[in-house]
Amino acid sequence: MAEADNKQADYLLDITKDRCPMTFVKTRLTLDKMQSGDTLCVRLKGEEPLKNVPRSAKELGHLVAEPILEENGVTSINIEKV
């Protein structure tokens, strides 16, 4: 499966203060509102969301870009809705 690009995203979701399973619940709700081809940048913090959010998005068939480490342990991930 191809991966999404780390381009400018159409949507931004900050879940840095949330814990699993709410991290993917919020991601899924946002993805459900988007159009096919739109890109969502998810900002998250912690090992569990970093593992679960991309995995769950891929399982739903979306394209997930490589994570980008930001400051203070925050990671951003672009997800392209398919």
N, C-alpha and C positions, 0 to 999 in steps of 0.2 A: 504494500500500500504506500502511496506517496505521502509526503509530509507537507503541512502547511508552511508558508514562508513567514519569516519574522518581519512582516511589512506593517505599515500603519493599520491598526485595527479599526473596524467600524464601530465596535462596542467595547466598553471597558467594564470589568467586574472586579471589585476589590473584596476578596474574601480573607484578607490577612488576619482578621479578628475572629473568624469562624473556625469551628472544629468539625471533623467528620462525624456524621454523614452530611451535615448541612453544607459543607463545601461543595459537594457535587450536586446536592439538591438545588442550590442557588445557581450553579453553573448550568444545570439541565433546564431550569425554568427560563434562563436567559436564552439559551440555544433554541428552545422551543418557540420563542417569539421572533427569532431571526429568519431571514430569507436564505435560501440556498446560495452559497457563494460568499456570504457575509463572514467577516472574521471577528472573533471575540478574543480580546486580551484579558486573561485571568491573572490577577495578582494574588499570590498565596504565600503562606508561611508555614514551615514545618515539613517534616518528612512524610507524614501520612497523607496530607493533601497532595504533596508533590508526586506521590506514587499513585494515589487513587483517582485524582481528577483526569490526568492524561489517559490512564488505562480505561476508565469508564467512557470517556469521550471516543476513544478508538473503538471500543466495543460497540458503540452506537453507529459507527461508520464514518465519523468525522475525521478530518485531517488535523494532526497535532504537530506543531513545530517543536524544535528543540527548546528546552527551558533556558531562560536567560536569568542569571543570578544578578540581582540588583543589590542595593544597600540593606544593611540590618537584617540579613537572612531572608529577604523577600525575593521571590522568584516570579517571573512573568512567563506565561505560556500563551501563544496564539493558537486558537482553534478555529479552523475553517469549517463552517456548516456545509454538509453535503446534502 
